[in-house]
Amino acid sequence: MRILKAFDHSAGEMPENIVVLADGTICATLLMAGAVWLSGSEPEQVVPEPADALVVGLASDAEDRLYAAVRSATGTVAGIWRREGPRRWVRFAASETRAGLNGITFADDGTLFAADSVHGEILCCAPGDDTLRLWLADKRLAPVSPDDAVSSTGVNGLKVWDGALWATNTAQGTVLRIGIDAGRPGQVEQMYSGIPADDFAFDSSGTLYLAVHPRNTVLRITPDGAMTTLATEADGLDGPSAIAVIDDGLLVTSLGMLGSRHDPNIARLSLDVAAPALPRPRMPR
């Protein structure tokens, strides 16, 4: 594993989520800095004010426009923001200020799903709408307690794969598959347990790659259920929070928040993978 980019923890540059655009540009949200970093340029402020804005989940559409989930106690700020051009971000969908927004992802039809890790809910924004609304509340999405960063984080990462919405629950240590039935939530199935993962990614073969934040590991689960640890703290991980599949391996963000090292970075892990598998819907302008 090789460190591609190191960040300044003291400046709040903690890479929380990651997207790779079609031209190879690597993009990462910088949680406490309220910004998004794009490789080859300086970080872009998503919301200049207020100071409480946290930039968390990240996704892109078929036109390579970026969408960032922003937590804030300010009603005109909380929600999903879209990048309309260099250093120009506008709010795409509003959320309630109570929402503990985290991972976001798109379905093929352009529906945007967002995790609310604080309240154990999945929110959605249908194409043409401008507000995040409740899609699913379920005890299997809920946090365990407010005592620490792990037990207080319920549903976290989200990805659409093979006609269903997949989700991690960090506090409960589970990976869930949620059916999508004509846009509505279907059956909720627990696929794996004992894995307090943050975000994750699929490749086109259905292999699952998980950033297991509190254990400082990256885990691979093949479609037949075989699990392999691919990287650990000894390889340079410091709170892995998200994964992007690239042509010849993975990109992994380390948040650098838990523990004492405070070494936020983006690392490249070389291995044989199938092609990336995220849907990239065409969105209305």
N, C-alpha and C positions, 0 to 999 in steps of 0.2 A: 504494500500500500504506500502511496506517495502523496504528501501534502501538496495540493495545488495552490491553495490560498490560505494564508493565516490572517486572522482578524484581531482587532483591538478590543479586548474584553472591557477595558476601562471606559471605552467610548460607547458601550452598549451594542457593539457589533457582534451579535450572537446569531449565527445563521440557523434559522429555525426550519425553513422549508426550501425546496429547490425545484427548478424547472430548467430543462434544456430546450432552447428554441431550435427551429429547423435549420438555421444557419450555424448551429453549434454554440451560440451564446449561452453561457451558464448564468442563471439568475437565481438569487437567493434572498429571502427576506431576512432582515437584520432586526431581530425582535425588539430590543430595547432602544435602538437608534431610530425607530420609526421609518425605516428606509428599505429599499430594495437595491441590492448590488447586482450589476451586470458586468460580466467579464470584459475587461478592456476599458472600463470607465469608472468614474467615481460613483459612490452610492447616491441614489436618488431619493429625496424625501417624498414619501407618499402623501403625508399630511403634515404641513409645516407646523401646525398647532392643532390641538393642545399637546402639552408635554406628556400626558398620560397615554397617548396613542401607542398601542403595541401592534406591530405588523407581524402576522402569524402565518396563516396558510397561503399557498401560491398555486396558481394554475394558469394554463394558456389555452387559447382557442385555435382554430384552424388558420387564422390570419396572424398567428403569433402575437396576439395582444395578451398582455399579462393582467391577471386579476389577483389582488391581494386582500386577505381578510384582515380587518383592522378592529381591534377592541378599543373602546373608549367610553368614558362616562358622558361624553358630549353627544347630544342627539343628532347633530348635523355631521358627525364624523363616523360613528359606529356603522360598520357594514362592510361591503365588498367594493373595493376601488379598482378601476380599470386604467391601464396606461394607454393614453391616446397619442402619445408621442414622447420624444426625449424630455424627461423631467416634467411631464404634464400628466397628472393623474386626476381622474374625476370619479365621484362616487357612482357606482353602477347599481348597487342595491343596498337599501338601508336595513339596519337591524335594530332591535331594541338595545338600549345601553346595558341591560342586564346580561346580554349574551356573551358567554365566554368562547368567542369564535376561535376555531383552531383549523384543522385540515379542511380543504375545499377541493372539489372535483366536479367535472362535467359528465353528464350522460350524453349519449349520442344525439339525442334530440335537442340538446342545448340547455336542459335543466341543470342548474347549478345546485349542488348539495354542499352544506356547510355543517361541520361538527360544532356543537356547543358543549365543550368539555366540562363546564361548571355545572350545568343543569341536566346533563345526560340526555340531550336532545339532538336530533338531526333536523336542520332547517333546509328549506329549498326555495329557489327562485325560478319560476317557470319562464320560458322565453317570452319576452315582451313585458314582463313584470319588473317592478323596481323595488321590491321589498322582499326580504327573507321572511318566510312563514314556516310555521311548525309542520314538519313532515312526519316525524315519528318521535314519540317519547316512550321509553321502555326501560324497565329496571336493569336490563342487561347493558344499557348504555350509560348508566349512572356511575358517578364516582363512589368511593367507599367512605371517605371522611375528609374533612378539611385540614387534616393535621400536617401534611407535607405535600411537596410538589407532585409526588407519584400518586398517593392515595386520593388526592383532590382532583385528579385528571381522569375524567371518564372517557367517553368516546373521543377519539383523537384523530387518527388518520382515516381518510376516506378514499376509495378508488372504485370506479365502476369496471367490472370485469365479467365477461361471459353472461351478460344480461342481468346482473345483480350488483347491488352496492355492498362492498366489503368495508369493514370498519374494525379498527382496533379499539379496545378499552384498556388503557394503561393501568388504571387502578385495579381492575378485576383480572388483568393478565389474560385477556381473551382476544381471539380473532373471530369476527362474526361475518356471516353472509346473510344479507337482507334482500329478499326477492323484491323485484319491481313489477307490479301488476297494473298495467295501464296507467303508469305514473304514480300509483299508490303503493305504500309499503306492503310487502307480502310477508311470507314466513321468515322469522328470524332464527337462524341456525348457528350454533356455536361450532366452529370448525376446529379451533385449537385452543388450548388453555395452558396456563403456566408461563405465558410469554408477555411480560409487561412492555409491549412495544409502543413506540411513538408512531411515526408514519412508516410507509412501506411502498413498494412498487411491484408490479408484475412485469414479466417479459411476455412475449407473444406465445410462448409455449405453456403459459400458465404457472411457471415457477414464480414463487413469492419470495421477495427479499424484504426483511424487516430490520428496522433500526431499533434495537432494544436499549433504550436510553439508560435506565438505571443499572443495567448490567454491562454497559460499555461493549456491546457486541453487535455484529451484523450477522443475521441468521438467514439461511436459505432453506426453503421448504419446496420440494419438487411436487409435481401433481400426484405422485404416488404416496406422498406424506413423509418422505425421507428428509430429515433435518440435519443441517451442517452449519457449524459456526465458521464464518468466513474471515472474521477479523475481530480483534479484541483491543483492550486498552494498550497492550504492548505494541500494537501496530500504529498507535497514535490517536485512537478514538478517545474523545472526551465528552460523553453525553450525546451519542449519535441520535439525531432527531428526524432525518428524512433521507430518502434515497432516490436517485434518478438512474434509470437504465440507459447506458450508452452502447455504442457498437461493440466495444471490446471490454465491457465491464460495468462498474457502478461508480457513481459519484455519491459520496456520503457527507452530509453536514454533521459537524459536531457543535453543539450549542455552547459547551464550555460553562455551564451554569452550576450543575451539581458538583460536589466534591471541592477540592482545593486547587486543582491545577489551573483552571480557567484558561483553557487553550482552545478557543473557538477556531474552527477551520473547515475547509472543504478538502476532502481527500479522494483520490482516485484508486480504485481497487480493480486490478486487471484480472479478468477471468473470462471463460467462455460463457456467453449469454445469448439468448435469442433476441430478436429485435424488440424495442420498446413496444408497449401495448396500450398506452393511454388513448382513449377517444379524444379527438380534437374537433369539436363541433363548430359549424359556421354560426356565428352569432349576429343578430341584427345590429346595425350601427347606431 
